[in-house]
């Protein structure tokens, strides 16, 4: 992982235990909080990290299952994340007001089937 304050000078951050054996797929920020959605390469489940400085990361205790997150948007009122649910091969939408507690948005899986 690399971080930069200005987009010109970059610093490599050595992986911590929270980041080893995982892949980050999507990063979103609202300025105060940085969230990184990824995949645990051991069990293939989706994972979520949080950071306030992009240097120290905390693995959050979430249970998303086998998702591949593709995008996330953070606003003043909350976060919306979009993933592919690998078990049913359909899009999945997740929302959170604080980045800690997540709810899957119910929808018609057939309408959002990945073809």
MMTF fields as JSON, N, C-alpha, C and O atoms, coordinates in Angstrom:
{
  "mmtfVersion": "1.0.0",
  "mmtfProducer": "UNKNOWN",
  "numBonds": 459,
  "numAtoms": 460,
  "numGroups": 115,
  "numChains": 1,
  "numModels": 1,
  "chainsPerModel": [1],
  "groupsPerChain": [115],
  "chainIdList": ["A"],
  "bondAtomList": [4, 2, 8, 6, 12, 10, 16, 14, 20, 18, 24, 22, 28, 26, 32, 30, 36, 34, 40, 38, 44, 42, 48, 46, 52, 50, 56, 54, 60, 58, 64, 62, 68, 66, 72, 70, 76, 74, 80, 78, 84, 82, 88, 86, 92, 90, 96, 94, 100, 98, 104, 102, 108, 106, 112, 110, 116, 114, 120, 118, 124, 122, 128, 126, 132, 130, 136, 134, 140, 138, 144, 142, 148, 146, 152, 150, 156, 154, 160, 158, 164, 162, 168, 166, 172, 170, 176, 174, 180, 178, 184, 182, 188, 186, 192, 190, 196, 194, 200, 198, 204, 202, 208, 206, 212, 210, 216, 214, 220, 218, 224, 222, 228, 226, 232, 230, 236, 234, 240, 238, 244, 242, 248, 246, 252, 250, 256, 254, 260, 258, 264, 262, 268, 266, 272, 270, 276, 274, 280, 278, 284, 282, 288, 286, 292, 290, 296, 294, 300, 298, 304, 302, 308, 306, 312, 310, 316, 314, 320, 318, 324, 322, 328, 326, 332, 330, 336, 334, 340, 338, 344, 342, 348, 346, 352, 350, 356, 354, 360, 358, 364, 362, 368, 366, 372, 370, 376, 374, 380, 378, 384, 382, 388, 386, 392, 390, 396, 394, 400, 398, 404, 402, 408, 406, 412, 410, 416, 414, 420, 418, 424, 422, 428, 426, 432, 430, 436, 434, 440, 438, 444, 442, 448, 446, 452, 450, 456, 454],
  "bondOrderList": [1, 1, 1, 1, 1, 1, 1, 1, 1, 1, 1, 1, 1, 1, 1, 1, 1, 1, 1, 1, 1, 1, 1, 1, 1, 1, 1, 1, 1, 1, 1, 1, 1, 1, 1, 1, 1, 1, 1, 1, 1, 1, 1, 1, 1, 1, 1, 1, 1, 1, 1, 1, 1, 1, 1, 1, 1, 1, 1, 1, 1, 1, 1, 1, 1, 1, 1, 1, 1, 1, 1, 1, 1, 1, 1, 1, 1, 1, 1, 1, 1, 1, 1, 1, 1, 1, 1, 1, 1, 1, 1, 1, 1, 1, 1, 1, 1, 1, 1, 1, 1, 1, 1, 1, 1, 1, 1, 1, 1, 1, 1, 1, 1, 1],
  "groupList": [{"groupName": "UNK", "atomNameList": ["N", "CA", "C", "O"], "elementList": ["N", "C", "C", "O"], "formalChargeList": [0, 0, 0, 0], "bondAtomList": [1, 0, 2, 1, 3, 2], "bondOrderList": [1, 1, 2], "singleLetterCode": "X", "chemCompType": "L-PEPTIDE LINKING"}],
  "groupTypeList": [0, 0, 0, 0, 0, 0, 0, 0, 0, 0, 0, 0, 0, 0, 0, 0, 0, 0, 0, 0, 0, 0, 0, 0, 0, 0, 0, 0, 0, 0, 0, 0, 0, 0, 0, 0, 0, 0, 0, 0, 0, 0, 0, 0, 0, 0, 0, 0, 0, 0, 0, 0, 0, 0, 0, 0, 0, 0, 0, 0, 0, 0, 0, 0, 0, 0, 0, 0, 0, 0, 0, 0, 0, 0, 0, 0, 0, 0, 0, 0, 0, 0, 0, 0, 0, 0, 0, 0, 0, 0, 0, 0, 0, 0, 0, 0, 0, 0, 0, 0, 0, 0, 0, 0, 0, 0, 0, 0, 0, 0, 0, 0, 0, 0, 0],
  "groupIdList": [1, 2, 3, 4, 5, 6, 7, 8, 9, 10, 11, 12, 13, 14, 15, 16, 17, 18, 19, 20, 21, 22, 23, 24, 25, 26, 27, 28, 29, 30, 31, 32, 33, 34, 35, 36, 37, 38, 39, 40, 41, 42, 43, 44, 45, 46, 47, 48, 49, 50, 51, 52, 53, 54, 55, 56, 57, 58, 59, 60, 61, 62, 63, 64, 65, 66, 67, 68, 69, 70, 71, 72, 73, 74, 75, 76, 77, 78, 79, 80, 81, 82, 83, 84, 85, 86, 87, 88, 89, 90, 91, 92, 93, 94, 95, 96, 97, 98, 99, 100, 101, 102, 103, 104, 105, 106, 107, 108, 109, 110, 111, 112, 113, 114, 115],
  "secStructList": [7, 3, 3, 7, 1, 1, 1, 1, 1, 7, 3, 3, 7, 7, 7, 7, 6, 6, 6, 6, 6, 3, 3, 3, 3, 3, 3, 3, 3, 7, 1, 1, 7, 3, 3, 3, 3, 3, 3, 3, 6, 6, 6, 7, 7, 3, 3, 3, 3, 3, 3, 1, 1, 1, 1, 1, 7, 3, 3, 3, 7, 7, 7, 7, 7, 1, 3, 3, 3, 3, 3, 3, 3, 3, 3, 6, 6, 3, 3, 3, 3, 3, 3, 3, 3, 6, 6, 6, 6, 3, 3, 3, 3, 3, 3, 3, 1, 1, 1, 1, 1, 7, 3, 3, 7, 7, 7, 7, 6, 6, 6, 6, 5, 7, 7],
  "xCoordList": [0.843, 0.0, 0.901, 1.972, 0.44, 1.161, 0.219, -0.977, 0.751, -0.047, 0.702, 1.93, -0.083, 0.492, -0.385, -1.612, 0.242, -0.498, -0.736, -1.66, 0.1, 0.0, -0.154, -0.324, -0.098, -0.22, 1.082, 1.131, 2.13, 3.428, 4.442, 5.126, 4.54, 5.452, 4.669, 3.619, 5.181, 4.48, 5.328, 6.554, 4.661, 5.328, 4.708, 3.487, 5.553, 5.041, 4.819, 5.684, 3.636, 3.275, 3.44, 2.785, 4.314, 4.459, 3.164, 2.473, 2.824, 1.571, 1.599, 2.595, 0.493, 0.335, -0.392, -0.799, -0.557, -1.296, -2.713, -3.269, -3.302, -4.672, -4.769, -5.847, -3.644, -3.676, -3.031, -3.152, -2.354, -1.704, -2.752, -3.826, -2.433, -3.312, -4.659, -5.689, -4.639, -5.882, -5.596, -4.454, -6.644, -6.556, -7.554, -8.719, -7.115, -8.023, -8.577, -7.835, -9.89, -10.54, -11.089, -11.018, -11.637, -12.3, -11.942, -11.971, -11.609, -11.336, -12.239, -12.395, -12.835, -13.703, -13.384, -13.023, -13.52, -13.259, -14.217, -14.72, -14.451, -15.219, -14.338, -14.845, -13.043, -12.106, -11.688, -10.516, -12.626, -12.314, -12.051, -11.261, -12.704, -12.618, -12.315, -12.853, -11.448, -11.129, -11.58, -11.236, -12.341, -12.777, -12.179, -12.143, -11.713, -11.185, -11.9, -11.84, -12.565, -13.26, -12.352, -11.711, -12.295, -11.423, -11.851, -12.995, -10.895, -11.156, -10.082, -8.889, -10.513, -9.591, -9.173, -10.016, -7.891, -7.42, -7.374, -7.138, -7.597, -7.616, -8.989, -9.089, -10.058, -11.397, -12.287, -13.443, -11.759, -12.456, -13.667, -14.501, -13.784, -14.888, -14.494, -13.313, -15.493, -15.257, -14.853, -15.342, -13.957, -13.505, -13.514, -13.557, -13.472, -13.531, -12.538, -12.493, -11.74, -10.799, -11.198, -11.86, -10.783, -11.022, -9.71, -8.874, -9.542, -8.351, -8.698, -9.601, -7.985, -8.154, -6.983, -7.043, -5.898, -4.709, -4.105, -3.093, -4.68, -4.206, -2.888, -2.295, -2.427, -1.198, -1.519, -1.027, -2.338, -2.768, -4.181, -5.061, -4.377, -5.659, -6.193, -5.44, -7.509, -8.196, -9.137, -9.958, -9.017, -9.94, -11.233, -11.237, -12.331, -13.619, -14.315, -14.227, -15.004, -15.676, -17.004, -18.068, -16.929, -18.121, -18.327, -17.397, -19.547, -19.848, -20.599, -21.826, -19.844, -20.454, -20.622, -21.439, -19.875, -19.92, -19.067, -18.125, -19.404, -18.606, -19.084, -19.872, -18.584, -18.886, -17.602, -16.508, -17.737, -16.631, -17.107, -17.921, -16.598, -17.01, -16.414, -15.243, -17.241, -16.85, -16.79, -16.05, -17.564, -17.549, -18.189, -18.985, -17.835, -18.427, -18.391, -17.443, -19.436, -19.549, -19.857, -20.775, -19.082, -19.318, -19.849, -19.301, -20.93, -21.513, -21.673, -21.351, -22.16, -22.399, -23.465, -23.458, -24.379, -25.463, -25.187, -25.96, -24.107, -23.809, -23.0, -22.44, -22.955, -22.133, -22.996, -23.832, -22.79, -23.418, -22.299, -21.421, -22.327, -21.331, -22.048, -23.118, -21.438, -21.997, -21.037, -19.823, -21.594, -20.773, -21.452, -22.612, -20.7, -21.254, -21.355, -20.36, -22.553, -22.761, -22.411, -23.156, -21.302, -20.828, -21.699, -21.703, -22.433, -23.275, -24.48, -24.938, -24.998, -26.177, -25.902, -26.8, -24.649, -24.244, -25.145, -25.659, -25.317, -26.154, -25.537, -24.726, -25.925, -25.451, -26.027, -27.139, -25.257, -25.701, -25.361, -24.287, -26.273, -26.094, -26.081, -26.931, -25.128, -24.972, -24.956, -24.407, -25.564, -25.548, -25.096, -25.246, -24.536, -24.107, -24.144, -23.866, -24.485, -24.438, -23.119, -22.764, -22.378, -21.15, -19.919, -18.827, -20.067, -18.953, -18.692, -17.849, -19.393, -19.199, -20.306, -20.04, -21.527, -22.694, -23.278, -23.546, -23.468, -23.916, -25.214, -25.458, -26.047, -27.289, -27.321, -27.03, -27.682, -27.857, -29.225, -30.222, -29.263, -30.519, -31.255, -30.722, -32.484, -33.233, -33.658, -34.075, -33.543, -33.995, -34.234, -33.892, -34.815, -35.098, -33.793, -33.259, -33.276, -32.005, -32.037, -31.015, -33.19, -33.3, -33.066, -32.449, -33.559, -33.4, -31.931, -31.532, -31.124, -29.731, -28.78, -27.617, -29.263, -28.411, -27.264, -27.449, -26.079, -24.898, -24.879, -24.93, -24.807, -24.822, -23.497, -23.318],
  "yCoordList": [-1.15, 0.0, 1.229, 1.24, 2.254, 3.516, 4.649, 4.589, 5.684, 6.853, 8.116, 8.137, 9.168, 10.446, 11.573, 11.482, 12.626, 13.809, 14.781, 15.592, 14.7, 15.666, 15.033, 15.753, 13.726, 13.05, 13.017, 12.435, 13.628, 13.652, 12.794, 11.974, 12.979, 12.184, 11.059, 11.293, 9.836, 8.671, 7.935, 7.893, 7.353, 6.564, 5.174, 5.033, 4.146, 2.789, 2.418, 2.63, 1.857, 1.427, -0.089, -0.811, -0.579, -2.033, -2.677, -2.115, -3.846, -4.491, -4.905, -5.434, -4.655, -5.092, -6.427, -6.912, -7.024, -8.283, -8.13, -9.072, -6.952, -6.733, -6.73, -6.946, -6.484, -6.387, -7.567, -7.694, -8.421, -9.571, -10.574, -10.686, -11.289, -12.333, -11.773, -12.435, -10.535, -9.917, -9.01, -8.625, -8.686, -7.785, -6.656, -6.908, -5.43, -4.28, -4.045, -4.045, -3.846, -3.654, -2.248, -1.703, -1.652, -0.353, 0.467, -0.039, 1.723, 2.636, 3.851, 4.402, 4.266, 5.45, 6.273, 5.727, 7.591, 8.455, 9.638, 10.079, 10.134, 11.366, 12.453, 13.486, 12.225, 13.174, 12.807, 12.953, 12.329, 11.937, 10.441, 10.014, 9.669, 8.212, 7.656, 8.12, 6.655, 5.954, 4.512, 3.865, 4.02, 2.629, 1.925, 2.478, 0.71, -0.104, -1.453, -2.19, -1.759, -3.029, -3.959, -3.546, -5.22, -6.157, -7.586, -7.881, -8.482, -9.918, -10.602, -10.369, -11.441, -12.284, -13.422, -14.202, -13.52, -14.51, -15.923, -16.877, -16.072, -17.398, -18.043, -19.188, -17.303, -17.902, -17.281, -17.677, -16.319, -15.712, -14.873, -14.567, -14.493, -13.644, -12.174, -11.829, -11.32, -9.881, -9.395, -9.895, -8.417, -7.824, -6.307, -5.766, -5.63, -4.173, -3.649, -4.127, -2.662, -2.012, -0.548, 0.029, 0.039, 1.454, 2.108, 1.486, 3.376, 4.128, 5.607, 6.08, 6.32, 7.776, 8.486, 9.692, 7.736, 8.372, 7.632, 8.082, 6.542, 5.706, 5.003, 4.383, 5.092, 4.417, 3.254, 2.143, 3.501, 2.434, 2.014, 2.848, 0.707, 0.156, -0.811, -1.539, -0.802, -1.727, -2.595, -2.082, -3.908, -4.825, -4.82, -5.141, -4.461, -4.369, -5.728, -6.467, -6.058, -7.367, -7.372, -7.198, -7.57, -7.602, -9.01, -9.815, -9.291, -10.58, -10.339, -10.427, -10.036, -9.785, -11.063, -11.107, -12.09, -13.317, -13.18, -12.388, -13.954, -13.948, -12.871, -13.12, -11.675, -10.495, -10.019, -10.266, -9.343, -8.605, -7.165, -6.84, -6.315, -4.913, -4.229, -4.418, -3.432, -2.776, -1.255, -0.61, -0.669, 0.783, 1.139, 0.374, 2.3, 2.809, 4.327, 4.929, 4.928, 6.385, 6.783, 6.243, 7.741, 8.251, 9.675, 10.51, 9.934, 11.269, 11.662, 10.878, 12.85, 13.284, 12.441, 12.325, 11.851, 11.074, 9.577, 8.838, 9.112, 7.689, 7.191, 7.962, 5.874, 5.208, 4.213, 3.526, 4.139, 3.129, 2.367, 2.971, 1.044, 0.202, -0.783, -1.297, -1.031, -1.945, -3.12, -2.94, -4.313, -5.52, -6.516, -6.355, -7.546, -8.709, -9.809, -10.162, -10.347, -11.478, -12.735, -13.123, -13.365, -14.508, -15.749, -16.621, -15.833, -17.014, -17.045, -18.12, -15.871, -15.827, -15.1, -14.94, -14.654, -13.973, -12.777, -12.637, -11.926, -10.734, -9.567, -9.756, -8.378, -7.188, -7.144, -7.611, -6.578, -6.407, -4.982, -4.469, -4.358, -2.997, -2.999, -3.627, -2.304, -2.227, -0.759, 0.083, -0.449, 0.914, 0.929, -0.05, 2.069, 2.269, 3.762, 4.585, 4.102, 5.506, 5.858, 7.034, 4.848, 5.116, 4.338, 4.544, 3.464, 2.654, 1.425, 0.6, 1.288, 0.158, -0.882, -2.084, -0.42, -1.295, -1.201, -0.111, -2.364, -2.406, -3.176, -4.148, -2.729, -3.415, -3.637, -2.742, -4.855, -5.133, -4.619, -4.84, -3.938, -3.389, -4.502, -5.079, -4.815, -5.873, -5.408, -4.266, -6.309, -6.015, -7.328, -8.403, -7.222, -8.387, -8.861, -8.188, -10.008, -10.513, -10.775, -10.633, -11.152, -11.431, -10.151, -10.18, -9.03, -7.757, -7.367, -6.762, -7.714, -7.33, -8.505, -8.463, -9.54, -10.698, -10.271, -9.478, -10.807, -10.527, -11.539, -12.745, -11.07, -11.974, -11.931, -12.625],
  "zCoordList": [0.0, 0.0, 0.0, 0.607, -0.693, -0.785, -0.383, -0.669, 0.281, 0.66, 0.239, 0.144, -0.011, -0.407, 0.109, 0.074, 0.583, 1.027, -0.121, -0.068, -1.166, -2.258, -3.644, -4.627, -3.739, -5.024, -5.814, -6.898, -5.289, -5.953, -5.225, -5.839, -3.922, -3.096, -2.439, -1.841, -2.551, -2.041, -1.025, -1.132, -0.035, 1.0, 1.021, 1.081, 0.972, 1.052, 2.516, 3.365, 2.794, 4.135, 4.192, 3.441, 5.082, 5.178, 5.654, 6.504, 5.12, 5.532, 7.0, 7.495, 7.678, 9.06, 9.056, 8.001, 10.233, 10.317, 9.79, 9.226, 9.968, 9.51, 7.987, 7.433, 7.306, 5.84, 5.13, 3.912, 5.864, 5.234, 4.772, 5.364, 3.722, 3.181, 2.747, 2.872, 2.23, 1.783, 0.597, 0.344, -0.111, -1.259, -1.055, -0.747, -1.222, -1.17, -2.564, -3.546, -2.644, -3.941, -4.134, -5.236, -3.075, -3.171, -1.943, -0.821, -2.154, -1.048, -1.189, -2.279, -0.065, -0.05, 1.192, 2.234, 1.07, 2.213, 2.233, 1.2, 3.441, 3.588, 4.215, 4.652, 4.26, 4.842, 6.242, 6.591, 7.068, 8.442, 8.576, 9.418, 7.759, 7.839, 6.463, 5.458, 6.431, 5.189, 5.372, 6.361, 4.423, 4.433, 3.226, 2.127, 3.436, 2.346, 2.362, 3.346, 1.272, 1.107, 0.33, -0.636, 0.751, 0.07, 0.247, 0.594, -0.004, 0.046, 0.873, 0.678, 1.792, 2.561, 1.629, 1.185, 1.335, 0.379, 0.943, 0.201, 2.249, 2.866, 2.701, 2.261, 3.055, 2.982, 1.895, 1.743, 1.146, 0.009, 0.403, -0.449, 1.684, 2.125, 2.044, 2.104, 1.909, 1.877, 3.267, 4.28, 3.298, 4.549, 4.409, 3.304, 5.568, 5.592, 6.616, 7.749, 6.213, 7.104, 7.262, 6.398, 8.378, 8.641, 9.059, 9.715, 8.67, 9.04, 9.118, 8.428, 9.95, 10.006, 9.342, 9.103, 9.036, 8.471, 7.271, 6.734, 6.846, 5.73, 6.044, 5.162, 7.284, 7.683, 8.611, 8.409, 9.625, 10.528, 10.155, 9.944, 10.078, 9.636, 10.676, 11.323, 10.822, 11.721, 10.9, 10.14, 11.052, 10.399, 11.182, 12.37, 10.539, 11.222, 11.216, 10.236, 12.303, 12.397, 11.638, 12.231, 10.349, 9.511, 8.974, 8.93, 8.569, 7.97, 6.662, 6.609, 5.616, 4.305, 3.502, 2.582, 3.827, 3.043, 1.793, 1.75, 0.789, -0.429, -1.389, -2.302, -1.153, -1.965, -2.617, -2.108, -3.731, -4.338, -4.46, -5.324, -3.596, -3.635, -4.853, -5.184, -5.51, -6.752, -6.635, -7.378, -5.705, -5.544, -4.216, -3.671, -3.706, -2.47, -2.512, -3.016, -1.976, -1.926, -0.497, 0.121, 0.034, 1.38, 1.278, 0.558, 2.014, 2.068, 3.529, 4.422, 3.776, 5.154, 5.849, 7.074, 5.08, 5.685, 5.744, 6.354, 5.128, 5.201, 4.031, 3.251, 3.933, 2.924, 2.161, 2.748, 0.862, 0.027, -0.667, -1.282, -0.57, -1.224, -2.147, -1.822, -3.297, -4.292, -4.449, -4.552, -4.464, -4.574, -5.5, -5.88, -5.85, -6.532, -5.482, -4.85, -5.298, -4.401, -5.197, -6.097, -4.88, -5.657, -5.495, -6.364, -4.393, -4.167, -5.096, -5.481, -5.459, -6.333, -7.642, -8.468, -7.831, -9.055, -9.371, -10.481, -8.368, -8.537, -7.782, -6.876, -8.161, -7.463, -6.053, -5.808, -5.135, -3.752, -3.329, -3.645, -2.621, -2.153, -0.629, 0.004, -0.049, 1.396, 1.81, 1.099, 2.972, 3.48, 4.933, 5.664, 5.332, 6.707, 7.007, 6.134, 8.229, 8.634, 9.288, 9.37, 9.76, 10.512, 10.031, 10.56, 9.057, 8.587, 9.434, 9.081, 10.533, 11.444, 11.316, 11.292, 11.234, 11.149, 9.741, 9.236, 9.12, 7.72, 7.576, 8.292, 6.639, 6.301, 4.794, 4.0, 4.436, 3.01, 2.586, 3.274, 1.457, 0.937, 0.21, -0.738, 0.643, -0.054, -1.452, -1.643, -2.411, -3.773, -4.502, -4.009, -5.662, -6.488, -7.127, -8.009, -6.694, -7.203, -8.704, -9.374, -9.24, -10.666, -11.463, -12.528, -10.946, -11.648, -11.779, -12.774, -10.771, -10.766, -11.039, -10.637, -11.711, -12.018, -12.923, -13.846, -12.648, -13.468, -14.596, -14.354, -15.794, -16.954, -17.68, -18.681]
}
